[in-house]
Amino acid sequence: MTKNPELLPNSQKQPEPTPRSSPRRARPKRVLFVAFPEVGLLDLTGAQTVFWCATKAMESRGLQGYERCTASLGGGLVRSAEGLVLQTEALEQFRASTVDTLVVPGSPHMAQVLGESEALIEWLRRAAGRTRRTASVCSGAFLLASAGLLDQKRATTHWLMFDMMRERFPTVQIDRDAIFVQQGAVWTSAGVTAGIDLAMALVEADCGHEVAMEVARELVVYLKRPGGQSQFSGMLRSQTEDSAAIFDELNLWIANNLERADLGVEQLAEQARMSPRNFARVYKQKTGRTPAKAVELFRVEAAKRLLEDSTRNIDQIARLCGFGDEERMRVSFQRQLGVAPRDYRRRFAARGQQMT
């Protein structure tokens, strides 16, 4: 059922000079979510909830929102990786040209899914070029890559699957720090909940800042985490990447000495018992970031914890974490998180700790 007869009376009552474009403007944007056996449930429902909430906000303004459809190759029931069974329509019922946004979720069993999805991958290859935009959530990027949609493009996926992506699809330019990436009409997002961030960005692009803010308030999320925000903390990264293990002791020392103002290359190199030049080169090679960038990330993380859990004021926290003053901390927060320290505290501080 690709036609919406309810649109006909309105288009007849209000004829436009260019009648061919009027029904298209009046019709809700169709967002098609692709389901398959072992699909990740939150990959699908997180983004879907954002579009549902945006539709409510648009309709309250007398505007069209989104028509949300969930479809699989054969239609019918599809079991998610978590065990919940989803009712889906058949993909063949939808002409790609009628789809505004195609959303491809991931799966925690993506290696298995790829081996069983030749027909789905071929459908994606044909359909993606005829939709306005195509997006993947988490490991759904592997299905896009299999369809050739990410060749020579910058993209991201769940951080645990970076190596698998590089091995299987060497032409994909993996962005290891991004929450989501846009490359023309193709969007990819990082692990699981990053699909919410991506959907929020799509809604803001379609519906404007005011509607996106209303969705963010209802869902109790940030309007959006910036696409370049790291997927997980710098300290966690240093503990999970084997290649960076040689700096574990140094990173712990940095975390315990953030109030010091002299955490430059010379001081860190001395602590690591290396020459400054060799230290800077090896640290960047092993961790993927410069020493200065690492120190800033550790300071931001420490400040976040104090903003959440302590009653110290903003300026005290800035000094304790080595920023020197509130303004420098604000600049770092904006660069790393896209939000000011005061706004971060208002959102995440425990009750009774909303001091300024």
Salt bridges, closest charged atoms under 4 A:
GLU38 OE1 - HIS109 NE2 3.60
GLU67 OE1 - ARG30 NE 3.25
ASP100 OD1 - ARG132 NE 2.57
ASP100 OD2 - ARG133 NH2 3.98
GLU122 OE1 - ARG125 NH1 2.42
GLU122 OE2 - ARG126 NH1 3.80
ASP163 OD1 - ARG166 NH2 2.94
ASP163 OD1 - ARG176 NH2 3.86
ASP175 OD2 - ARG154 NH1 2.55
ASP177 OD1 - ARG237 NH2 2.75
ASP177 OD1 - ARG289 NH2 3.90
ASP197 OD2 - ARG225 NH2 2.50
GLU204 OE2 - HIS209 ND1 3.10
GLU204 OE1 - LYS224 NZ 3.56
ASP206 OD1 - ARG132 NH2 2.95
ASP206 OD2 - ARG133 NH2 2.39
GLU210 OE2 - ARG61 NH2 3.16
GLU214 OE1 - ARG61 NH2 2.92
GLU218 OE2 - LYS56 NZ 2.71
GLU241 OE2 - ARG237 NH1 3.50
ASP262 OD2 - ARG260 NH2 2.96
GLU296 OE2 - ARG335 NH2 2.42
ASP315 OD2 - ARG319 NH1 2.29
GLU326 OE2 - ARG342 NE 2.90
GLU327 OE2 - ARG330 NH2 2.69
ASP343 OD1 - ARG346 NH2 2.21
